[in-house]
Each structure stands twice: as C-alpha cells, then as structure tokens.
Amino acid sequence: MFKYTLVVMLAAMFGNGTAIAQENRGTAEQRAACAPDAFRLCLSYIPDATNVEACLRQRKSDLSDACRAIFDHAAEAASVRTTGSPRYRGARDEE
C-alpha cells in the first residue's frame, strides 16, 4: 500500500511534465534530486508544486547537498539575469 501511495504522490508532484515544464519547475534530474527532501520536509504541501518549492526554500539549511545545490545554482542564475538585464540600472549606469 505504501508503494502505491508513494507512486501516486510522485505522479501528482512530477507526472505532468508539460505543466511542470511550463511552470519552469526544473529538469527531471533536478526534481529527482529534491524529491526525497520534499517528502521528508514538505509532505503536507504535496501535490502543490509552488508550495513545495517555497517550503524547500524555507528549509534550505535542512536540504540534502544535491537539492541545496539546485537551489544555490538557481539563485546564482537569477542574480546574473537580474544584474545583466536592461531593467537593472545602477546609479553609475545613468551617467
């Protein structure tokens, strides 16, 4: 029974590849790296992917090394996109 429940939860969380890809939820490998942490730390938020992600971010110090690396890399990429974007203008850029 537990295996069936686990499969159903995984399918609900990761199964709809099109919707997840459209919501930019990461690659299958990234989701697989964080799935154990999601079940361990954020089970009550499954299958709501947005709340699971928020929960994982909130519990970042408790994440496995593999999952933490995913979030660290995503934060670095977002920082690079923000500072390199035309919308980001520092005081010196105006001069």
C-alpha positions as CSV (number, residue, x, y, z in Angstrom):
1,M,0.0,0.0,0.0
2,F,2.8,2.4,0.9
3,K,4.5,1.9,-2.5
4,Y,1.2,2.6,-4.3
5,T,0.7,5.8,-2.3
6,L,4.3,6.9,-3.0
7,V,3.9,6.3,-6.7
8,V,0.6,8.3,-6.8
9,M,2.2,11.2,-4.9
10,L,5.3,11.2,-7.2
11,A,3.0,11.1,-10.2
12,A,0.9,14.0,-8.8
13,M,4.1,16.0,-8.0
14,F,6.2,15.3,-11.1
15,G,4.0,13.5,-13.5
16,N,2.5,16.3,-15.6
17,G,5.7,17.1,-17.5
18,T,4.1,19.7,-19.7
19,A,2.6,21.7,-16.9
20,I,5.7,21.5,-14.8
21,A,7.9,22.5,-17.7
22,Q,5.6,25.4,-18.5
23,E,5.9,26.5,-14.8
24,N,9.7,26.2,-15.0
25,R,10.0,23.7,-12.3
26,G,13.4,22.4,-13.4
27,T,14.6,19.3,-15.2
28,A,13.7,15.8,-14.3
29,E,17.2,15.4,-12.7
30,Q,16.7,18.5,-10.6
31,R,13.3,17.3,-9.4
32,A,14.7,13.9,-8.6
33,A,17.4,15.4,-6.5
34,C,14.8,17.3,-4.4
35,A,12.0,14.7,-4.3
36,P,13.4,12.9,-1.2
37,D,13.7,16.3,0.6
38,A,10.2,17.2,-0.5
39,F,8.8,14.1,1.0
40,R,10.9,14.4,4.2
41,L,10.4,18.1,4.8
42,C,7.3,19.3,2.9
43,L,5.0,16.3,2.7
44,S,2.0,18.4,3.8
45,Y,2.3,20.6,0.7
46,I,2.3,17.9,-1.9
47,P,1.0,18.0,-4.7
48,D,1.1,21.8,-4.8
49,A,4.4,22.3,-6.6
50,T,4.5,26.1,-5.8
51,N,4.1,25.5,-2.0
52,V,6.6,22.5,-2.1
53,E,9.2,24.8,-3.7
54,A,8.5,27.6,-1.1
55,C,8.8,25.1,1.7
56,L,12.1,23.7,0.4
57,R,13.5,27.2,0.0
58,Q,12.4,28.0,3.6
59,R,14.0,24.8,4.9
60,K,17.2,25.3,2.8
61,S,19.5,24.5,5.7
62,D,17.8,21.1,6.1
63,L,18.1,20.1,2.4
64,S,20.4,17.4,1.1
65,D,23.6,18.5,-0.6
66,A,22.2,17.6,-4.0
67,C,18.9,19.6,-3.6
68,R,20.7,22.5,-1.9
69,A,23.0,22.7,-4.9
70,I,19.9,23.0,-7.2
71,F,18.6,26.0,-5.2
72,D,22.0,27.6,-5.0
73,H,22.5,27.3,-8.7
74,A,19.1,28.7,-9.4
75,A,19.8,31.7,-7.1
76,E,23.1,32.4,-8.8
77,A,21.5,32.2,-12.3
78,A,18.7,34.6,-11.2
79,S,21.2,37.1,-9.8
80,V,23.1,37.1,-13.1
81,R,19.9,37.6,-15.1
82,T,18.8,40.4,-12.9
83,T,22.0,42.4,-12.9
84,G,22.6,41.9,-16.6
85,S,19.1,42.8,-17.6
86,P,18.2,46.2,-19.1
87,R,15.8,46.8,-16.2
88,Y,18.6,46.8,-13.7
89,R,20.3,50.2,-13.7
90,G,22.7,51.2,-11.0
91,A,23.4,54.9,-10.2
92,R,26.6,54.8,-12.2
93,D,24.9,53.4,-15.2
94,E,22.9,56.6,-15.6
95,E,26.0,58.7,-16.0
